[in-house]
Every structure is written in structure tokens, then in C-alpha cells.
């Protein structure tokens, strides 16, 4: 009798817990995105939008040195946004006449449609459309890319190599800490789960919160150059805008695309004659040293390389903005 009574009370307790958890979970899953910090709000306010096939794409376009013909287009990485470049933005305007960056579709302040088949090919077409929108389609462009942006740059380079009308004319390319070789790329555990999670992916993306995001992203920074809590909140706010956490699994299909189109994209890098440079944070766990750099030098012997300090990791433009900027200016001024 006592045991039966105890079991009844336990069942009632679990029912009460369940009744309490359901509304709490429902509220959590529909929690609004965090407010933008003053710095991130300023970045958004100073930018603009253009429309690509009915979707709004956010971009920045700053006029720098008067009289210079030089244009640089910045391509950001996963899972962040064009705001990744803010620490070197002013320095770039002192060298280039136009400094342009966009949030790729599914990132930052750009639209994040779902369901949607996100692809590197579409992102490259968006870059081309932006430059047509700005009237720069016939100008020679310097590309500066990072991570996911490196793969988009490879597709743009392939199109340039094919000499198709309407494509970008690329003057130079500088890559940084991107997994341009599938065989040396080491995705994070969360990326693997989301990329191949199947029916679990929508659940995992909806359950993602700031704690999970920050604990997943912080390890790709060096031990002395990790972002502050405020900087992590800015990254998270950019992702959560327009429910971006719900499209992460779709965006991560670029990892599979990179394997499928390796010959096309690595081949483009190896066969063009424009100046190519790589800025590398050697502590990167995603593109580890020395395996990555050994393969890079073997595959692209004509490319120049800047290896930053030993403690710099996957986000060199944020971790060592001055070192990154000096390396890039050294490359740009070399031809």
C-alpha cells in the first residue's frame, strides 16, 4: 500500500513537471532574438540592402581613398557575417577607393529563407549581382575572403577562369583560414551533427541558444585572443536575426558541396595566373597546421603566404587585426 502510494505521488510529480515544462519549452523555442548592441546597430544603419530574386541582401560600401581605382570585396565566413571585418575596415579605406562587404544569404542581416537550397553557386551569383547593382561589373576586383567566403571566392575564380560574359574580373585573391581542401578540413562536432543530423537537425537548430553557440565558437579562437562576452553576443545576435539559427543545417551543406566540387574549385586556384595570397592563423583547429599548409604549398606553389603568430587561430582578422592588415597590404603592394 505504501509503495503504491509512493508510485502514485511520483507519477503526479512527473505530470506536474511535464505541465510546467511544456509552456517553458514553448516560450523558449519562440524566444525573440537579442537586441543589437550600439556597435552592431551602427553597422546595420550604415549599410544598405539590395534585392536578389526577391530576397534582401545586406551590404556595406564605403568610399575610401579619392582618386584610387582600387576596389576590394570582402567575403565573410561561417557562421558569422560581414561584421567580421569591422576591425580592419578603416585600414582598408586608407588603401582602397571602394571597400565592399555583404552578408551572404542566410547570414547576418540578409534574408534567411526556409526551406531553401543554400549553395556556394548561389552565393557567388549574389556577389556578382551586388557588383552589377553597384555598377562595378566591368571593374577589376580584389577579393579578400575568410572561411566559407574562401569557397565562394573559389567559385568566382572558376567563373573568371572560364571567361564567361557577365562574370567578375578578378585582379587578385587573398584567402584566409578556409577549408579549401576537404581532406584537411576538421569540422566541429556541432557542425557534423547539424550537417548529417537528418530529422534531428531541425530540433538541434531550434534548441540552439547563446550558451551552446558561444561554447561551440570560442574554441576556434586562440587562447589569448578569444572574443569578449559582448563580441560573442554580437555574433549571436547576427545569427539570430531573421531566425538564422533555423537555417544553419541547410547552410552547412556547403561542406558536402566542397567535397563534390573539389576538382572544380581547387583546380581554379591552381590554374589561374592572378596574384594569390593566403593569410593563416596557424593554431586553427579547423584547418590544422602543418597538414593544411603543407598541402597548400604543394598544390599552389606560386601563391605567397603570411603565417601569423603561433597563438592566432581561425579568425585572424579579429584576433590580430593589425597583423592581418599588414600582411594583406604587403601582398597588395607587391604587384
C-alpha positions as CSV (number, residue, x, y, z in Angstrom):
1,X,0.0,0.0,0.0
2,X,2.8,2.4,1.0
3,X,4.7,1.5,-2.2
4,X,1.6,2.1,-4.4
5,X,1.0,5.4,-2.8
6,X,4.6,6.4,-3.4
7,X,4.4,5.5,-7.1
8,X,1.1,7.5,-7.4
9,X,2.8,10.6,-5.9
10,X,5.8,10.1,-8.2
11,X,3.5,9.9,-11.2
12,X,1.7,13.1,-10.1
13,X,5.0,14.8,-9.6
14,X,6.2,14.0,-13.2
15,X,2.9,15.1,-14.6
16,X,3.3,18.5,-12.8
17,X,6.9,18.7,-14.1
18,X,5.7,18.0,-17.6
19,X,2.9,20.5,-17.4
20,X,5.3,23.1,-16.2
21,X,8.0,22.2,-18.8
22,X,5.7,22.4,-21.8
23,X,4.9,26.2,-21.6
24,X,8.5,26.9,-20.6
25,X,9.9,25.0,-23.6
26,X,7.3,26.6,-25.9
27,X,8.3,30.0,-24.7
28,X,12.0,29.2,-25.1
29,X,11.7,28.0,-28.6
30,X,10.0,31.2,-29.7
31,X,12.3,33.5,-27.8
32,X,13.0,36.7,-29.7
33,X,16.5,37.5,-30.9
34,X,18.7,39.6,-28.6
35,X,18.8,43.4,-29.1
36,X,21.6,44.7,-31.2
37,X,24.4,46.3,-29.4
38,X,25.0,50.0,-30.3
39,X,28.1,49.0,-32.4
40,X,26.2,46.3,-34.3
41,X,23.2,48.6,-34.7
42,X,25.5,51.3,-36.1
43,X,26.9,48.7,-38.6
44,X,23.4,47.9,-39.8
45,X,22.4,51.5,-40.0
46,X,25.4,52.4,-42.1
47,X,24.7,49.6,-44.5
48,X,22.2,49.1,-47.3
49,X,20.1,46.4,-48.9
50,X,19.6,45.2,-52.5
51,X,17.2,42.6,-53.8
52,X,18.3,39.4,-55.4
53,X,15.4,37.3,-56.8
54,X,13.1,38.7,-54.2
55,X,15.4,38.3,-51.3
56,X,17.0,41.2,-49.4
57,X,20.8,41.1,-49.2
58,X,22.6,43.4,-46.7
59,X,25.9,45.1,-47.8
60,X,28.4,47.7,-46.8
61,X,30.0,50.0,-49.3
62,X,32.5,52.6,-48.1
63,X,34.3,55.2,-50.3
64,X,37.9,55.4,-49.2
65,X,41.0,56.9,-51.0
66,X,39.9,59.6,-53.5
67,X,41.4,59.1,-57.0
68,X,42.4,55.4,-56.5
69,X,40.9,52.9,-58.9
70,X,41.3,50.0,-56.4
71,X,38.2,48.1,-55.2
72,X,38.2,45.3,-52.6
73,X,35.3,43.0,-51.9
74,X,35.2,41.1,-48.6
75,X,33.7,37.7,-48.3
76,X,32.9,36.5,-44.7
77,X,33.0,33.1,-43.0
78,X,30.6,30.7,-41.3
79,X,28.5,31.2,-39.2
80,X,29.0,34.9,-38.8
81,X,28.7,38.0,-41.1
82,X,30.3,41.0,-42.8
83,X,30.8,42.4,-39.3
84,X,33.8,40.1,-39.0
85,X,35.7,42.8,-41.0
86,X,35.0,45.8,-38.8
87,X,38.4,45.8,-37.1
88,X,40.2,46.3,-40.4
89,X,37.6,48.3,-42.2
90,X,39.1,51.7,-41.6
91,X,42.5,50.5,-42.5
92,X,41.2,49.2,-45.8
93,X,39.6,52.5,-46.7
94,X,43.0,54.2,-46.4
95,X,44.3,52.0,-49.3
96,X,41.2,51.3,-51.5
97,X,38.7,53.6,-53.2
98,X,35.8,51.3,-52.5
99,X,35.6,48.7,-49.7
100,X,32.6,46.5,-50.1
101,X,31.2,43.6,-48.0
102,X,28.0,41.7,-47.9
103,X,26.1,39.3,-45.7
104,X,25.6,36.1,-47.7
105,X,22.1,34.8,-48.0
106,X,21.2,33.1,-44.7
107,X,23.7,35.1,-42.7
108,X,23.8,38.4,-40.7
109,X,21.1,40.9,-41.7
110,X,20.4,39.3,-45.1
111,X,17.2,37.3,-45.6
112,X,17.2,33.7,-44.3
113,X,14.5,31.8,-46.3
114,X,13.4,28.4,-45.3
115,X,13.1,25.9,-46.7
116,X,15.8,26.8,-49.2
117,X,18.6,25.1,-51.0
118,X,21.6,27.1,-50.0
119,X,24.6,26.7,-52.2
120,X,28.0,28.1,-52.9
121,X,26.9,28.7,-56.5
122,X,24.0,30.9,-55.4
123,X,26.3,32.9,-53.1
124,X,28.7,33.6,-55.9
125,X,25.9,34.7,-58.1
126,X,24.8,37.1,-55.3
127,X,28.3,38.6,-55.2
128,X,28.1,39.2,-59.0
129,X,24.6,40.7,-58.7
130,X,25.8,43.1,-56.0
131,X,28.6,44.4,-58.2
132,X,26.2,44.8,-61.1
133,X,23.8,46.7,-58.7
134,X,26.7,49.0,-57.8
135,X,27.7,49.5,-61.5
136,X,31.1,47.8,-60.9
137,X,30.7,44.7,-63.1
138,X,33.4,45.9,-65.5
139,X,35.9,46.9,-62.9
140,X,38.9,44.8,-61.8
141,X,38.2,43.5,-58.3
142,X,40.4,42.5,-55.4
143,X,38.8,39.7,-53.4
144,X,39.6,39.2,-49.7
145,X,37.9,36.2,-48.1
146,X,37.7,34.1,-45.0
147,X,36.5,30.5,-44.2
148,X,33.1,30.0,-46.0
149,X,34.0,33.1,-48.1
150,X,37.1,31.3,-49.4
151,X,34.8,28.7,-51.1
152,X,32.7,31.4,-52.7
153,X,35.9,33.0,-53.9
154,X,36.9,29.7,-55.5
155,X,33.7,29.5,-57.4
156,X,34.1,33.2,-58.6
157,X,37.6,32.3,-59.6
158,X,36.4,29.3,-61.6
159,X,33.9,31.6,-63.4
160,X,36.6,34.2,-64.1
161,X,38.8,31.5,-65.5
162,X,36.1,30.4,-67.9
163,X,36.0,33.9,-69.2
164,X,32.2,34.0,-69.3
165,X,30.5,37.2,-70.0
166,X,28.9,38.9,-67.0
167,X,31.4,37.4,-64.6
168,X,33.8,39.3,-62.3
169,X,37.2,40.4,-63.5
170,X,39.4,39.4,-60.6
171,X,42.6,41.3,-60.1
172,X,43.9,39.4,-57.0
173,X,42.7,37.0,-54.4
174,X,43.6,36.7,-50.7
175,X,42.3,33.8,-48.8
176,X,42.4,33.2,-45.0
177,X,41.8,30.2,-42.8
178,X,39.3,28.5,-45.0
179,X,38.8,24.8,-45.6
180,X,39.6,24.9,-49.3
181,X,40.8,21.3,-49.1
182,X,38.2,18.9,-47.9
183,X,40.8,16.3,-46.8
184,X,42.4,18.7,-44.3
185,X,39.2,20.3,-43.0
186,X,38.2,19.3,-39.5
187,X,34.6,20.5,-38.8
188,X,33.4,21.0,-35.3
189,X,31.2,18.3,-33.6
190,X,28.2,20.6,-33.8
191,X,28.8,21.1,-37.5
192,X,28.9,17.4,-38.1
193,X,25.7,16.8,-36.2
194,X,23.9,19.6,-38.0
195,X,25.2,18.7,-41.4
196,X,24.3,15.0,-41.2
197,X,21.6,15.1,-38.4
198,X,18.7,14.3,-40.7
199,X,15.5,14.5,-38.7
200,X,17.5,15.7,-35.6
201,X,18.8,18.8,-37.4
202,X,15.6,20.9,-37.1
203,X,15.4,20.0,-33.4
204,X,19.0,20.9,-32.7
205,X,18.8,24.2,-34.6
206,X,15.7,25.2,-32.7
207,X,17.2,24.2,-29.3
208,X,20.4,26.2,-30.0
209,X,21.0,29.1,-27.6
210,X,23.7,31.5,-26.7
211,X,25.4,29.1,-24.4
212,X,25.7,26.4,-27.0
213,X,26.7,28.9,-29.7
214,X,29.4,30.5,-27.6
215,X,30.8,27.3,-26.3
216,X,31.0,25.9,-29.8
217,X,32.6,29.0,-31.4
218,X,35.1,30.0,-28.7
219,X,37.5,27.1,-29.2
220,X,38.3,28.1,-32.7
221,X,39.9,31.3,-31.3
222,X,43.4,31.3,-29.8
223,X,43.8,31.1,-26.0
224,X,44.9,34.8,-25.7
225,X,42.6,36.2,-28.5
226,X,39.2,34.9,-27.6
227,X,36.2,37.2,-28.1
228,X,34.7,39.0,-25.2
229,X,31.2,38.2,-24.0
230,X,29.9,41.3,-25.8
231,X,31.6,40.3,-29.0
232,X,30.1,36.8,-28.8
233,X,26.7,38.4,-28.2
234,X,27.2,40.4,-31.4
235,X,27.9,37.3,-33.3
236,X,24.9,35.5,-31.8
237,X,22.6,38.5,-32.5
238,X,23.7,38.5,-36.1
239,X,22.9,34.8,-36.4
240,X,19.5,35.0,-34.6
241,X,18.3,37.9,-36.8
242,X,15.6,36.6,-39.0
243,X,15.7,33.2,-37.2
244,X,19.1,32.4,-38.7
245,X,19.7,29.6,-36.2
246,X,16.9,27.6,-38.1
247,X,18.9,27.5,-41.4
248,X,22.3,26.5,-40.1
249,X,21.8,22.9,-41.1
250,X,20.9,24.0,-44.6
251,X,23.9,26.3,-44.8
252,X,26.3,23.6,-43.6
253,X,25.6,21.6,-46.8
254,X,28.5,23.6,-48.2
255,X,30.7,21.0,-46.6
256,X,29.2,18.3,-48.8
257,X,29.3,20.7,-51.9
258,X,33.0,21.3,-51.3
259,X,33.8,17.6,-51.4
260,X,31.7,17.1,-54.5
261,X,33.2,20.0,-56.4
262,X,36.8,19.7,-55.1
263,X,38.3,19.4,-58.6
264,X,36.4,22.4,-59.9
265,X,37.3,24.7,-57.0
266,X,40.9,23.6,-56.2
267,X,41.6,23.4,-59.9
268,X,40.5,27.0,-60.3
269,X,43.0,28.1,-57.7
270,X,45.8,26.1,-59.2
271,X,45.3,27.2,-62.8
272,X,44.8,31.0,-62.8
273,X,47.6,33.5,-63.2
274,X,46.5,36.3,-60.9
275,X,48.3,37.0,-57.7
276,X,47.1,34.8,-54.9
277,X,47.9,35.0,-51.2
278,X,47.0,33.2,-48.0
279,X,46.9,34.7,-44.5
280,X,47.0,31.9,-42.0
281,X,46.4,31.7,-38.2
282,X,48.4,28.5,-37.5
283,X,46.6,27.5,-34.3
284,X,43.4,26.8,-36.3
285,X,41.8,23.5,-35.2
286,X,39.5,23.5,-38.3
287,X,42.4,23.8,-40.8
288,X,45.3,22.4,-38.7
289,X,49.0,23.2,-39.0
290,X,51.1,21.7,-40.5
291,X,48.9,19.4,-42.6
292,X,46.9,22.2,-44.2
293,X,49.8,24.5,-45.0
294,X,51.9,21.6,-46.4
295,X,49.1,20.7,-48.8
296,X,48.5,24.3,-49.7
297,X,52.2,25.0,-50.6
298,X,52.3,21.7,-52.6
299,X,49.1,22.5,-54.5
300,X,49.7,26.2,-55.0
301,X,53.5,26.7,-55.2
302,X,53.1,30.1,-56.9
303,X,51.0,31.5,-54.1
304,X,52.5,33.7,-51.4
305,X,51.7,33.0,-47.7
306,X,51.7,35.0,-44.5
307,X,51.7,32.9,-41.3
308,X,50.7,35.0,-38.3
309,X,51.9,34.5,-34.7
310,X,51.7,31.0,-33.2
311,X,48.7,31.8,-30.9
312,X,46.5,33.1,-33.7
313,X,43.7,30.8,-34.8
314,X,40.7,30.6,-37.1
315,X,39.6,34.2,-37.1
316,X,42.9,36.1,-37.8
317,X,41.2,39.3,-38.9
318,X,39.5,39.5,-35.4
319,X,42.3,38.0,-33.3
320,X,45.2,40.0,-34.9
321,X,43.7,42.8,-37.0
322,X,47.0,44.7,-37.3
323,X,49.0,41.7,-38.3
324,X,46.3,40.6,-40.7
325,X,46.1,44.1,-42.2
326,X,49.8,44.4,-42.5
327,X,50.0,41.0,-44.2
328,X,47.3,42.0,-46.7
329,X,48.8,45.4,-47.5
330,X,52.2,43.7,-48.1
331,X,50.5,41.4,-50.6
332,X,48.5,44.2,-52.3
333,X,51.6,46.4,-52.6
334,X,53.7,43.6,-54.1
335,X,52.2,43.7,-57.6
